[in-house]
Amino acid sequence: MKDHYNVLFLCTGNSARSIMAEAILNFKGKPRFTAYSAGSHPSGAVRPEALKRLAAAGIPTQDLRSKSWEEFAEPGAPTLDFVFTVCDNAAKEACPISPGQPMTAHWGVPDPAAVEGSAQEVERAYRDALSILERRIGLFLSLPLASIDRLALKKEVEKIGQQ
């Protein structure tokens, strides 16, 4: 029985959704889970709106940074158990090879950084994204990882992405 899992959340820019997912899982999943995030074309900066929303939810934000998924294909990178794409663009891209044959699933979340409108509309988009991610991560954390076979687990993590 495995007692620790590494999870990578991928998005194109790694500035909002994947960053929020990393922070949520690191907060709610310790000590069994370590979460990371990365992007295929990282923006190089974390969206301040994402940091504000995480802080408002009481989720720590220190050490969050926008980074390339190439970091997870380099020697010495953590062996990944799960890789979840949270944006549609990243789901269509060919990911770099990562050691360990991680289980993958697409958990698409609307991009709050793409919302244009009033401050309230932008805030609502970030709040909605955080809510979706918290719900999915909560469902993921409730899975009986140690007692479920790989095929059944694959179906469950894919189903979470549809909720």
N, CA, C and O of each residue as an XYZ file, in Angstrom:
652
protein
N       0.845     -1.183      0.000
C       0.000      0.000      0.000
C       0.888      1.242      0.000
O       1.792      1.369      0.826
N       0.630      2.130     -0.906
C       1.385      3.365     -1.013
C       0.856      4.378      0.002
O      -0.352      4.470      0.219
N       1.761      5.139      0.620
C       1.305      6.098      1.625
C       1.498      7.552      1.207
O       1.137      8.465      1.950
N       2.068      7.770      0.015
C       2.257      9.146     -0.459
C       2.106      9.188     -1.978
O       2.566      8.293     -2.688
N       1.449     10.251     -2.463
C       1.185     10.412     -3.895
C       1.594     11.807     -4.336
O       1.361     12.786     -3.628
N       2.209     11.890     -5.516
C       2.563     13.163     -6.137
C       1.580     13.434     -7.268
O       1.323     12.568     -8.105
N       1.038     14.644     -7.281
C       0.020     15.031     -8.257
C       0.467     16.304     -8.964
O       0.900     17.260     -8.320
N       0.360     16.314    -10.288
C       0.688     17.490    -11.093
C      -0.573     17.993    -11.774
O      -1.281     17.229    -12.430
N      -0.851     19.285    -11.615
C      -1.957     19.944    -12.304
C      -1.372     20.761    -13.448
O      -0.469     21.572    -13.242
N      -1.888     20.544    -14.651
C      -1.372     21.227    -15.835
C      -2.389     22.182    -16.430
O      -3.590     21.912    -16.459
N      -1.876     23.302    -16.902
C      -2.664     24.276    -17.640
C      -1.689     24.989    -18.572
O      -0.479     24.927    -18.355
N      -2.177     25.642    -19.574
C      -1.282     26.285    -20.523
C      -0.413     27.346    -19.855
O       0.812     27.276    -19.951
N      -1.017     28.334    -19.175
C      -0.259     29.457    -18.634
C       0.248     29.276    -17.223
O       1.126     30.021    -16.788
N      -0.280     28.304    -16.491
C       0.098     28.060    -15.096
C       0.093     29.368    -14.307
O       1.078     29.731    -13.664
N      -1.043     30.064    -14.374
C      -1.146     31.334    -13.656
C      -2.359     31.407    -12.733
O      -2.410     32.276    -11.863
N      -3.338     30.515    -12.903
C      -4.551     30.607    -12.081
C      -5.071     29.220    -11.690
O      -4.859     28.783    -10.559
N      -5.750     28.522    -12.610
C      -6.427     27.270    -12.259
C      -5.485     26.198    -11.713
O      -5.747     25.624    -10.656
N      -4.406     25.927    -12.416
C      -3.486     24.885    -11.953
C      -2.797     25.297    -10.656
O      -2.523     24.460     -9.796
N      -2.523     26.586    -10.524
C      -1.929     27.113     -9.288
C      -2.902     26.922     -8.121
O      -2.504     26.481     -7.042
N      -4.172     27.256     -8.341
C      -5.162     27.091     -7.277
C      -5.304     25.624     -6.896
O      -5.405     25.299     -5.713
N      -5.311     24.732     -7.889
C      -5.428     23.302     -7.596
C      -4.229     22.813     -6.780
O      -4.397     22.049     -5.829
N      -3.036     23.246     -7.143
C      -1.832     22.879     -6.388
C      -1.968     23.303     -4.925
O      -1.714     22.517     -4.013
N      -2.368     24.546     -4.720
C      -2.482     25.070     -3.354
C      -3.553     24.327     -2.556
O      -3.340     23.996     -1.390
N      -4.692     24.069     -3.174
C      -5.783     23.373     -2.483
C      -5.350     21.973     -2.058
O      -5.532     21.587     -0.904
N      -4.774     21.212     -2.995
C      -4.397     19.839     -2.654
C      -3.266     19.810     -1.626
O      -3.264     18.955     -0.740
N      -2.315     20.723     -1.731
C      -1.257     20.755     -0.721
C      -1.818     21.091      0.658
O      -1.309     20.603      1.667
N      -2.848     21.908      0.709
C      -3.472     22.286      1.979
C      -4.340     21.158      2.543
O      -4.240     20.819      3.722
N      -5.185     20.587      1.696
C      -6.156     19.601      2.163
C      -5.640     18.159      2.133
O      -6.197     17.286      2.799
N      -4.592     17.914      1.373
C      -4.133     16.541      1.180
C      -2.919     16.122      1.975
O      -2.481     14.976      1.878
N      -2.358     17.041      2.769
C      -1.176     16.666      3.553
C      -1.558     15.676      4.622
O      -2.654     15.771      5.175
N      -0.715     14.750      4.929
C       0.624     14.475      4.415
C       0.647     13.451      3.286
O       1.719     13.133      2.772
N      -0.510     12.931      2.890
C      -0.547     11.870      1.864
C      -0.246     12.345      0.464
O       0.175     11.551     -0.378
N      -0.453     13.642      0.188
C      -0.303     14.150     -1.169
C       0.639     15.338     -1.205
O       0.660     16.172     -0.300
N       1.413     15.392     -2.269
C       2.176     16.594     -2.598
C       1.736     17.001     -3.993
O       1.809     16.213     -4.936
N       1.285     18.224     -4.112
C       0.788     18.720     -5.394
C       1.782     19.698     -6.014
O       2.506     20.412     -5.320
N       1.787     19.703     -7.321
C       2.600     20.611     -8.114
C       1.713     21.154     -9.226
O       0.642     20.610     -9.496
N       2.157     22.222     -9.864
C       1.458     22.717    -11.044
C       2.493     23.183    -12.049
O       3.628     23.508    -11.699
N       2.076     23.206    -13.307
C       2.978     23.642    -14.369
C       2.152     23.980    -15.604
O       0.957     23.692    -15.677
N       2.825     24.601    -16.575
C       2.151     24.968    -17.807
C       2.983     24.648    -19.028
O       4.210     24.572    -18.956
N       2.313     24.460    -20.146
C       3.009     24.210    -21.406
C       3.664     25.495    -21.924
O       4.711     25.446    -22.569
N       3.052     26.621    -21.642
C       3.578     27.949    -21.997
C       3.348     28.864    -20.797
O       2.492     29.747    -20.843
N       4.118     28.653    -19.714
C       3.857     29.393    -18.475
C       3.962     30.900    -18.659
O       4.826     31.401    -19.377
N       3.071     31.594    -18.001
C       3.039     33.056    -18.094
C       4.198     33.693    -17.338
O       4.595     34.822    -17.625
N       4.734     32.957    -16.373
C       5.826     33.489    -15.573
C       5.364     34.220    -14.325
O       6.183     34.648    -13.512
N       4.050     34.366    -14.171
C       3.514     35.073    -13.001
C       2.194     34.431    -12.586
O       1.405     33.983    -13.419
N       1.983     34.400    -11.287
C       0.705     33.914    -10.749
C      -0.262     35.092    -10.717
O       0.097     36.192    -10.298
N      -1.486     34.851    -11.161
C      -2.494     35.917    -11.181
C      -2.797     36.374     -9.757
O      -3.086     35.543     -8.895
N      -2.737     37.682     -9.493
C      -3.028     38.172     -8.143
C      -4.451     37.832     -7.691
O      -4.703     37.660     -6.498
N      -5.372     37.738     -8.640
C      -6.754     37.379     -8.299
C      -6.828     35.958     -7.734
O      -7.610     35.688     -6.823
N      -6.009     35.053     -8.282
C      -5.971     33.675     -7.787
C      -5.409     33.649     -6.371
O      -5.941     32.959     -5.502
N      -4.333     34.399     -6.140
C      -3.742     34.460     -4.804
C      -4.728     35.049     -3.796
O      -4.830     34.577     -2.664
N      -5.447     36.079     -4.220
C      -6.430     36.717     -3.339
C      -7.546     35.743     -2.970
O      -7.953     35.672     -1.810
N      -8.035     35.001     -3.946
C      -9.125     34.052     -3.702
C      -8.652     32.933     -2.777
O      -9.385     32.534     -1.872
N      -7.429     32.417     -2.991
C      -6.888     31.372     -2.117
C      -6.750     31.887     -0.686
O      -7.133     31.207      0.266
N      -6.206     33.081     -0.545
C      -6.023     33.666      0.787
C      -7.372     33.847      1.485
O      -7.492     33.595      2.684
N      -8.380     34.281      0.740
C      -9.714     34.466      1.321
C     -10.293     33.141      1.811
O     -11.106     33.116      2.736
N      -9.870     32.039      1.183
C     -10.340     30.708      1.583
C      -9.471     30.104      2.686
O      -9.722     28.986      3.135
N      -8.453     30.842      3.121
C      -7.579     30.340      4.182
C      -6.556     29.333      3.704
O      -6.032     28.556      4.502
N      -6.263     29.335      2.406
C      -5.319     28.384      1.820
C      -3.977     29.080      1.614
O      -3.919     30.125      0.965
N      -2.898     28.518      2.156
C      -1.578     29.149      2.029
C      -1.152     29.326      0.571
O      -1.451     28.491     -0.283
N      -0.450     30.424      0.306
C      -0.033     30.743     -1.071
C       1.484     30.896     -1.225
O       1.968     31.150     -2.327
N       2.230     30.745     -0.137
C       3.676     30.926     -0.264
C       4.257     29.859     -1.192
O       3.747     28.741     -1.274
N       5.307     30.219     -1.869
C       6.058     29.339     -2.778
C       5.321     29.000     -4.076
O       5.831     28.202     -4.862
N       4.152     29.570     -4.328
C       3.477     29.322     -5.596
C       4.175     30.122     -6.686
O       4.464     31.305     -6.512
N       4.445     29.465     -7.818
C       5.088     30.151     -8.932
C       4.671     29.509    -10.242
O       4.341     28.324    -10.293
N       4.691     30.300    -11.292
C       4.378     29.816    -12.627
C       5.639     29.161    -13.202
O       6.713     29.761    -13.213
N       5.486     27.913    -13.680
C       6.647     27.183    -14.172
C       6.271     26.274    -15.337
O       5.097     25.979    -15.560
N       7.280     25.839    -16.068
C       7.082     24.979    -17.228
C       6.938     23.520    -16.819
O       7.533     23.070    -15.840
N       6.142     22.801    -17.581
C       6.009     21.372    -17.324
C       7.288     20.626    -17.628
O       7.441     19.475    -17.218
N       8.214     21.257    -18.339
C       9.500     20.622    -18.630
C      10.267     20.308    -17.341
O      11.073     19.379    -17.316
N      10.024     21.073    -16.274
C      10.691     20.813    -14.990
C      10.393     19.407    -14.481
O      11.195     18.830    -13.748
N       9.259     18.861    -14.861
C       8.835     17.561    -14.348
C       9.290     16.406    -15.229
O       8.979     15.247    -14.954
N      10.025     16.726    -16.288
C      10.614     15.702    -17.151
C      12.131     15.635    -16.949
O      12.804     14.791    -17.541
N      12.659     16.523    -16.115
C      14.101     16.581    -15.880
C      14.537     15.538    -14.857
O      13.740     15.098    -14.029
N      15.820     15.142    -14.920
C      16.337     14.223    -13.894
C      16.151     14.830    -12.503
O      16.354     16.027    -12.301
N      15.765     13.994    -11.561
C      15.556     14.458    -10.193
C      14.164     14.994     -9.923
O      13.838     15.322     -8.782
N      13.333     15.090    -10.961
C      11.953     15.556    -10.767
C      11.187     14.498     -9.971
O      11.519     13.314    -10.026
N      10.166     14.927     -9.235
C       9.384     13.935     -8.483
C       8.703     12.948     -9.423
O       8.288     13.306    -10.525
N       8.595     11.712     -8.977
C       7.850     10.703     -9.729
C       6.370     10.983     -9.501
O       5.898     11.020     -8.364
N       5.658     11.177    -10.579
C       4.249     11.571    -10.496
C       3.336     10.344    -10.497
O       3.557      9.382    -11.234
N       2.319     10.404     -9.661
C       1.317      9.349     -9.617
C       0.072      9.727    -10.411
O      -0.597      8.868    -10.984
N      -0.233     11.036    -10.437
C      -1.407     11.542    -11.145
C      -1.041     12.837    -11.854
O      -0.271     13.648    -11.339
N      -1.612     13.019    -13.058
C      -1.485     14.277    -13.791
C      -2.880     14.657    -14.262
O      -3.527     13.910    -14.996
N      -3.335     15.833    -13.827
C      -4.659     16.317    -14.203
C      -4.521     17.609    -14.993
O      -3.895     18.561    -14.528
N      -5.102     17.643    -16.182
C      -5.164     18.889    -16.935
C      -6.418     19.628    -16.483
O      -7.477     19.023    -16.318
N      -6.293     20.940    -16.284
C      -7.441     21.722    -15.836
C      -7.876     22.748    -16.878
O      -8.791     23.536    -16.638
N      -7.214     22.734    -18.041
C      -7.678     23.594    -19.137
C      -7.719     22.777    -20.418
O      -6.956     21.826    -20.589
N      -8.613     23.158    -21.309
C      -8.816     22.390    -22.533
C      -7.594     22.412    -23.444
O      -7.306     21.411    -24.100
N      -6.867     23.531    -23.502
C      -5.687     23.588    -24.362
C      -4.626     22.595    -23.916
O      -4.075     21.869    -24.744
N      -4.333     22.551    -22.628
C      -3.313     21.621    -22.116
C      -3.733     20.175    -22.340
O      -2.882     19.312    -22.552
N      -5.026     19.902    -22.296
C      -5.507     18.531    -22.492
C      -5.227     18.041    -23.902
O      -5.117     16.835    -24.119
N      -5.108     18.955    -24.873
C      -4.881     18.585    -26.267
C      -3.405     18.504    -26.628
O      -3.049     18.000    -27.693
N      -2.543     19.003    -25.738
C      -1.119     19.055    -26.040
C      -0.417     17.774    -25.612
O      -0.854     17.079    -24.695
N       0.685     17.479    -26.300
C       1.495     16.322    -25.935
C       2.370     16.704    -24.752
O       3.219     17.590    -24.851
N       2.154     16.029    -23.639
C       2.913     16.320    -22.430
C       4.296     15.685    -22.523
O       4.473     14.660    -23.182
N       5.273     16.298    -21.862
C       6.589     15.667    -21.830
C       6.505     14.347    -21.064
O       5.622     14.146    -20.231
N       7.425     13.478    -21.360
C       7.453     12.180    -20.688
C       7.814     12.393    -19.228
O       8.780     13.088    -18.913
N       7.045     11.801    -18.351
C       7.377     11.894    -16.933
C       7.577     10.484    -16.393
O       6.882      9.550    -16.794
N       8.525     10.341    -15.487
C       8.788      9.010    -14.952
C       7.611      8.497    -14.131
O       6.881      9.273    -13.515
N       7.439      7.185    -14.133
C       6.455      6.576    -13.246
C       5.110      6.249    -13.856
O       4.256      5.710    -13.153
N       4.873      6.542    -15.116
C       3.588      6.279    -15.763
C       2.413      6.755    -14.924
O       1.622      5.941    -14.449
N       2.290      8.085    -14.734
C       1.197      8.602    -13.914
C      -0.166      8.374    -14.555
O      -0.288      8.299    -15.778
N      -1.171      8.266    -13.725
C      -2.545      8.203    -14.201
C      -2.954      9.619    -14.594
O      -2.658     10.574    -13.876
N      -3.622      9.757    -15.717
C      -4.003     11.083    -16.204
C      -5.520     11.190    -16.338
O      -6.221     10.200    -16.547
N      -6.001     12.430    -16.212
C      -7.416     12.722    -16.440
C      -7.541     14.213    -16.741
O      -6.688     15.016    -16.364
N      -8.621     14.559    -17.426
C      -8.897     15.960    -17.731
C      -9.997     16.460    -16.804
O     -11.095     15.905    -16.762
N      -9.677     17.528    -16.057
C     -10.619     18.167    -15.144
C     -10.833     19.607    -15.589
O     -10.511     20.532    -14.844
N     -11.365     19.813    -16.776
C     -11.528     21.151    -17.324
C     -12.296     22.092    -16.415
O     -13.340     21.739    -15.866
N     -11.760     23.302    -16.267
C     -12.361     24.360    -15.454
C     -12.350     25.635    -16.297
O     -11.317     25.962    -16.882
N     -13.463     26.365    -16.379
C     -13.459     27.619    -17.134
C     -12.353     28.558    -16.636
O     -12.091     28.646    -15.436
N     -11.719     29.249    -17.566
C     -10.571     30.097    -17.247
C     -11.014     31.434    -16.660
O     -11.567     32.268    -17.377
N     -10.780     31.649    -15.367
C     -11.178     32.926    -14.778
C     -10.337     34.092    -15.299
O     -10.791     35.236    -15.296
N      -9.120     33.804    -15.743
C      -8.250     34.866    -16.261
C      -8.747     35.406    -17.599
O      -8.338     36.488    -18.022
N      -9.621     34.664    -18.263
C     -10.158     35.101    -19.548
C     -11.408     35.963    -19.398
O     -11.902     36.517    -20.380
N     -11.916     36.076    -18.184
C     -13.153     36.833    -17.956
C     -12.860     38.325    -18.015
O     -11.969     38.837    -17.336
N     -13.629     38.996    -18.838
C     -13.551     40.453    -18.922
C     -14.880     40.984    -18.435
O     -15.938     40.450    -18.766
N     -14.814     42.024    -17.659
C     -16.046     42.590    -17.127
C     -15.753     43.370    -15.869
O     -14.628     43.807    -15.630
N     -16.777     43.531    -15.080
C     -16.641     44.297    -13.842
C     -15.771     43.532    -12.846
O     -15.513     42.339    -13.011
N     -15.328     44.237    -11.819
C     -14.534     43.604    -10.762
C     -15.321     42.463    -10.126
O     -14.747     41.435     -9.767
N     -16.631     42.640     -9.987
C     -17.471     41.605     -9.396
C     -17.545     40.366    -10.292
O     -17.536     39.239     -9.798
N     -17.617     40.576    -11.610
C     -17.668     39.440    -12.537
C     -16.354     38.661    -12.527
O     -16.355     37.431    -12.569
N     -15.249     39.374    -12.472
C     -13.942     38.720    -12.418
C     -13.801     37.960    -11.099
O     -13.351     36.814    -11.086
N     -14.184     38.590     -9.997
C     -14.106     37.932     -8.699
C     -14.970     36.679     -8.671
O     -14.557     35.653     -8.130
N     -16.165     36.752     -9.250
C     -17.062     35.597     -9.298
C     -16.429     34.459    -10.110
O     -16.564     33.292     -9.745
N     -15.745     34.791    -11.200
C     -15.096     33.763    -12.018
C     -14.016     33.024    -11.225
O     -13.899     31.803    -11.327
N     -13.233     33.757    -10.441
C     -12.202     33.124     -9.615
C     -12.834     32.318     -8.472
O     -12.350     31.239     -8.130
N     -13.887     32.832     -7.902
C     -14.592     32.121     -6.834
C     -15.187     30.816     -7.378
O     -15.110     29.774     -6.727
N     -15.775     30.883     -8.570
C     -16.350     29.679     -9.187
C     -15.271     28.651     -9.497
O     -15.459     27.460     -9.248
N     -14.145     29.098    -10.037
C     -13.046     28.181    -10.356
C     -12.541     27.506     -9.085
O     -12.313     26.296     -9.068
N     -12.367     28.282     -8.028
C     -11.907     27.726     -6.756
C     -12.913     26.709     -6.225
O     -12.522     25.649     -5.736
N     -14.183     27.019     -6.315
C     -15.228     26.117     -5.833
C     -15.215     24.792     -6.593
O     -15.301     23.725     -5.985
N     -15.109     24.858     -7.902
C     -15.051     23.637     -8.727
C     -13.844     22.799     -8.334
O     -13.959     21.590     -8.136
N     -12.697     23.438     -8.223
C     -11.479     22.712     -7.880
C     -11.554     22.117     -6.481
O     -11.141     20.977     -6.272
N     -12.075     22.876     -5.523
C     -12.212     22.341     -4.155
C     -13.123     21.114     -4.134
O     -12.825     20.130     -3.457
N     -14.218     21.170     -4.863
C     -15.154     20.043     -4.905
C     -14.487     18.813     -5.521
O     -14.592     17.714     -4.977
N     -13.806     18.992     -6.645
C     -13.162     17.863     -7.320
C     -12.037     17.283     -6.472
O     -11.896     16.064     -6.372
N     -11.255     18.134     -5.876
C     -10.154     17.652     -5.037
C     -10.700     16.936     -3.809
O     -10.130     15.935     -3.375
N     -11.794     17.433     -3.243
C     -12.433     16.742     -2.130
C     -12.885     15.340     -2.524
O     -12.707     14.390     -1.762
N     -13.466     15.211     -3.706
C     -13.885     13.897     -4.199
C     -12.665     13.000     -4.423
O     -12.685     11.819     -4.076
N     -11.617     13.560     -4.997
C     -10.382     12.809     -5.228
C      -9.807     12.301     -3.900
O      -9.396     11.145     -3.798
N      -9.782     13.164     -2.897
C      -9.230     12.777     -1.598
C     -10.062     11.689     -0.916
O      -9.551     10.971     -0.057
N     -11.323     11.563     -1.286
C     -12.184     10.550     -0.673
C     -12.066      9.182     -1.339
O     -12.632      8.207     -0.844
N     -11.337      9.093     -2.456
C     -11.197      7.805     -3.142
C     -10.353      6.836     -2.310
O      -9.373      7.246     -1.688
N     -10.724      5.574     -2.296
C      -9.951      4.565     -1.550
C      -8.743      4.105     -2.381
O      -8.729      2.983     -2.888
N      -7.753      4.956     -2.516
C      -6.625      4.703     -3.412
C      -5.918      3.383     -3.134
O      -5.468      2.719     -4.068
N      -5.814      3.000     -1.890
C      -5.074      1.790     -1.534
C      -5.839      0.509     -1.866
O      -5.233     -0.557     -1.978
N      -7.155      0.599     -2.024
C      -7.935     -0.631     -2.183
C      -8.677     -0.724     -3.517
O      -9.510     -1.613     -3.695
N      -8.391      0.168     -4.443
C      -9.109      0.165     -5.718
C      -8.131     -0.195     -6.835
O      -6.990      0.267     -6.838
N      -8.576     -1.016     -7.776
C      -7.666     -1.391     -8.859
C      -7.494     -0.223     -9.831
O      -8.305      0.703     -9.860
N      -6.432     -0.284    -10.619
C      -6.036      0.842    -11.477
C      -7.135      1.232    -12.481
O      -7.372      2.422    -12.690
N      -7.791      0.276    -13.089
C      -8.827      0.585    -14.075
C     -10.017      1.279    -13.409
O     -10.539      2.257    -13.943
N     -10.441      0.787    -12.265
C     -11.556      1.420    -11.547
C     -11.160      2.820    -11.090
O     -11.964      3.751    -11.151
N      -9.918      2.964    -10.632
C      -9.433      4.275    -10.211
C      -9.423      5.250    -11.382
O      -9.824      6.404    -11.231
N      -8.974      4.799    -12.536
C      -8.948      5.643    -13.740
C     -10.359      6.145    -14.059
O     -10.544      7.322    -14.370
N     -11.331      5.275    -13.984
C     -12.721      5.664    -14.251
C     -13.200      6.700    -13.234
O     -13.890      7.655    -13.590
N     -12.831      6.508    -11.973
C     -13.260      7.435    -10.921
C     -12.635      8.820    -11.099
O     -13.334      9.825    -10.969
N     -11.332      8.896    -11.395
C     -10.710     10.210    -11.546
C     -11.226     10.918    -12.790
O     -11.324     12.145    -12.803
N     -11.558     10.169    -13.832
C     -12.164     10.785    -15.015
C     -13.577     11.293    -14.709
O     -13.977     12.360    -15.176
N     -14.312     10.530    -13.932
C     -15.677     10.931    -13.557
C     -15.657     12.219    -12.733
O     -16.529     13.075    -12.884
N     -14.658     12.347    -11.864
C     -14.542     13.575    -11.053
C     -14.440     14.802    -11.956
O     -15.014     15.848    -11.654
N     -13.712     14.676    -13.059
C     -13.550     15.796    -13.983
C     -14.824     16.217    -14.687
O     -14.874     17.281    -15.303
N     -15.847     15.396    -14.601
C     -17.135     15.722    -15.241
C     -18.109     16.334    -14.249
O     -19.233     16.677    -14.614
N     -17.690     16.475    -13.000
C     -18.601     16.992    -11.975
C     -18.351     18.449    -11.693
O     -19.031     19.041    -10.855
